[in-house]
Amino acid sequence: MIRRTLLALSTILAPLAAHAAPSIAPDTPDTFHDADSTFDYTRTSVMIPMRDGVHLHAVVLAAKSLPAGRTTAPIMLERTPYDAESMVGHGNADGAMLVRGYESTLLRAGYILAFEDVRGKDGSEGDYVNERPLHGPDNPTPIDHATDAWDTIEWLTHNVPRNNGRVGMIGTSYDGMLVAMALTHPHPALKVAIPANPVINTWMNDDDFHGGAFRMIGYDYYYEQDAARGDSGDLWRNDYDDYTTFLHAGSASGFVAQHGLEQLGFVRKLHDHPAYDGFWQAQALETILPKTPITVPTLWIAGQWDQEDMYGAVAAFEALRPHDTHGLEHLVLGPWHHGGWASSGASLGPIQFDSSTGLWFRQSVLLPFLNAALVPGSPPANLPPVLAFQTGTNTWQHLGNWPAAKPSRALYLQPDGGLSFAAPATGPASDAYVSDPQKPIPYRLRPIRPTYAKGSTWHDWLVDDQRPFSDRTDVLTYETAPLDHAVTIAGAPVADIIAATTGTDGDFVVKLIDVYPDEDPDAPELSGYQLPIAMDILRGRYRHGFDHAEPIPANQPQTYRFALPNVDHAFLPGHRIMVQIQSSWFPLYDRNPQTFVPNIFDAKPKDFRKVTIKVFHAPGQASAVMLPVVP
């Protein structure tokens, strides 16, 4: 009965529904087609099939007309987790105005530009694995960034109109890592590679760990990248000053718990692998790359003041150079921050370089190098194995190899804060300071803004004046007399510190500094400036090997030897050389509780203890910094 009634009602109401409330035509079309007849480019979004059926999203930008005499164009490919669509703008008829400066140069030179989202990010299908390892112990699947690069190049060369069958890859940071990974199984059409500031070993002094100390500020990045398929935005804060934020969190795991970051797979991996164990070793590209025959001309780009990935480019070049029988590997070391090669490069913070080093590099080195490999008929690039900018003299140097000198000349700590190339002979045997983890030394002047926050000057901090720290009671400072001749170094200085602590763990930060004359009439703002040249940290538990932690025996002198970042620098006459030593660098690195615990990520309040540290400078126990002095 009820069913018959409902059917009757539906029959009666059906005509009424047909005459329901009137509609209005929408103003938005199903698809809007640009009136692009005046555009000098084509911009195409494509989905590229991979061998496992996943499709990766890419944007292809090509000029409508090519340079005179050319009918085809090479392709420059950048693979990225940072949203390919955002790398190619809208709103201009001039294609060169839609991309970054160096890309506009390539577009105007007749290159086709392709930007691809890595799998699992933004417009691409599949699952995202942060810094997805190559096929091997940490990735048992047959799919990795090398296979995705191969499949992408295969598709581009067969489907993009007017391409000449030659492809180059370029990228900075994570994108530079993707270039390096493609070199482990290069497609035959890959004719040139530009890994710029690449992540080569994220534990060994690139993004995440330095000398075993953990870079807590990286949590911002992993939230932004891993919490969503797109950009997750800024990680929230309770305080304006990151020093306060991380101090209140207590430990790395405390910060993770406050922000729910344990949901992120890579954050859990960081916690579970604090030492340089098999997990990280299996991903070390500087050991993987030499296993593949070198067939692709490659230009590794490094920045002397790279605040993020200062290790990778030089480490990869040094690992590959002995296997390079055809002269295909090249290194450029410029006076740049992370990615600074793509900027003007005329200065960094208050330090001037007397020319637009980035612009000159792109026009005089990068473009000819690419043309030689990708544009038939182009002249050879004639690039030396190493092109390095010597800061201090502000000159480019053509070098046959890197390092240009070995760290063989000891600069010894002396009593009374002295520093000399002569070994100490008399005077007090040591200096001491108290390291209090409740009052860690900030890595720069407070307030310290989150790395990517508005107003952050993160990219400049490695040239910050060190005077605010040199007079602290928990910082030891040693200084030469004014130099009567230039001291030039080209390579990685090595800290060789002999110290004892009343604790059972501890960190050692060593800073090599160029002290400007007390008065400089040509640049008064730099009078007395303490310019960092090379600085880094060693977590004491790893003094005998990064693959295992062990306690420090209390009150017993131990040797702490570790390399500082690569530099090409001249300490000029009238300048002084300074070395600073301290035991915290916060919140760039997590605090060491200074008592040995199995995993510092999980250190509890009771573990953090004040200790006294002695640094020795006596005959037979002479601490020094070994300099790669150029004869």
Secondary structure, 3 states (H helix, E strand, C coil): CHHHHHHHHHHHHHHHHHCCCCCCCCCCCCCCCCCCCCCCEEEEEEEEECCCCCEEEEEEEEECCCCCCCCCEEEEEEEECCCHHHHCCCCCCCHHHCCCHHHHHHHHCCCEEEEEECCCCCCCCCCCCCCCCCCECCECCCCCHHHHHHHHHHHHHHHCCCEEEEEEEEEECHHHHHHHHHCCCCCCCEEEEEEECCCCCCCCCCCCEECCEECHHHHHHHHHHHCCCCCCCCCCCCCCCHHHHHHHHCCHHHHHHHHCHHHCHHHHHHHHCCCCCHHHHCCCHHHHHHHCCCCCCEEEEEECCCCCCCCHHHHHHHHHHHHCCCCCEEEEEECCCCCHHHCCCCEECCEECCCCHHHHHHHHHHHHHHHHHHCCCCCCCCCCCEEEEEECCCEEEEECCCCCCCCCEEEEECHHHEEECCCCCCCCCEEEEEECCCCCCECCCCCCCCCCCCCCCHHHHHHCCCHHHHCCCCCEEEECCCCCCCEEEEECCEEEEEEEECCCCCEEEEEEEEECCCCCCCCHHHCCCEEEEEEEEEEHHHCCCCCCCCCCCCCCCEEEEEECCCEEEEECCCCEEEEEEECCCECCCCCCCCCCCCCHHHCCHHHCCCEEEEEEEECCEECEEEECECC
